Amino acid sequence: MRGRDTCRARRSNRRQTHIAEAQVLQSRDFQVVLRRLGRKHELTGKMRESLLSISRVLSFLTPAMEGKANRDVRTHIKTLTRDVPSLQDHTSFLGGKLNYLLDATLGLINIDQNNIIKIMSVAAIVFLPPTLCASIWGMNFQYMPDPRAIPSPWSLSSYPASCLMCGSGAAAGCRLAPCTIPPGASR
């Protein structure tokens, strides 16, 4: 009877781990996934502690019941003593699998954050030339070329020329440092 219970518990834990793995790979709500993984990891830790306590009780109980108990009780204790290490090994396996799922979830979060940062970098590059030109022409210098005050070829062409220089510098910078994507990652 006891061996069946341990097999059921093992199958149930394995099924829950597979369900958690599928949820990690399908879900994009990472806070929920991280909470679930945390709860499952906590449950696995409690199982390890319980199995350690049971193992200690059985190691104390085995010599104490050596001559006093009947044969069925000794057989049952012997079976439990053999079941506990296998359950501990399986619990360690589940803990490793949960760590793998946690690493996978954190990797997916990292990929999403990198995609957001790429968008922000492109936006910064696009708005850099106008910002630079606005900051230069927004300064209050006494002798600054102003197209309205001094209509000369220099003053009329300086603003578009500086915009073109900044834009071409940004474009050259993007070409010189291409975005590298690791193999297997999606754009």
Rosetta blueprint (number, residue, H / E / L):
1 M L
2 R H
3 G H
4 R H
5 D H
6 T H
7 C H
8 R H
9 A H
10 R H
11 R H
12 S H
13 N H
14 R H
15 R H
16 Q H
17 T H
18 H H
19 I H
20 A H
21 E H
22 A H
23 Q H
24 V H
25 L H
26 Q H
27 S L
28 R L
29 D L
30 F H
31 Q H
32 V H
33 V H
34 L H
35 R H
36 R H
37 L H
38 G H
39 R H
40 K H
41 H H
42 E H
43 L H
44 T H
45 G H
46 K H
47 M H
48 R H
49 E H
50 S H
51 L H
52 L H
53 S H
54 I H
55 S H
56 R H
57 V H
58 L H
59 S H
60 F H
61 L H
62 T H
63 P H
64 A H
65 M L
66 E L
67 G L
68 K L
69 A L
70 N L
71 R H
72 D H
73 V H
74 R H
75 T H
76 H H
77 I H
78 K H
79 T H
80 L H
81 T H
82 R H
83 D H
84 V H
85 P H
86 S H
87 L H
88 Q H
89 D H
90 H H
91 T H
92 S H
93 F H
94 L H
95 G H
96 G H
97 K H
98 L H
99 N H
100 Y H
101 L H
102 L H
103 D H
104 A H
105 T H
106 L H
107 G H
108 L H
109 I H
110 N H
111 I H
112 D H
113 Q H
114 N H
115 N H
116 I H
117 I H
118 K H
119 I H
120 M H
121 S H
122 V H
123 A H
124 A H
125 I H
126 V H
127 F H
128 L H
129 P H
130 P H
131 T H
132 L H
133 C H
134 A H
135 S H
136 I H
137 W H
138 G L
139 M L
140 N L
141 F L
142 Q L
143 Y L
144 M L
145 P L
146 D L
147 P L
148 R L
149 A L
150 I L
151 P L
152 S L
153 P H
154 W H
155 S H
156 L H
157 S H
158 S H
159 Y H
160 P H
161 A H
162 S H
163 C H
164 L H
165 M H
166 C H
167 G H
168 S H
169 G H
170 A H
171 A H
172 A H
173 G H
174 C H
175 R H
176 L H
177 A L
178 P L
179 C L
180 T L
181 I L
182 P L
183 P L
184 G L
185 A L
186 S L
187 R L
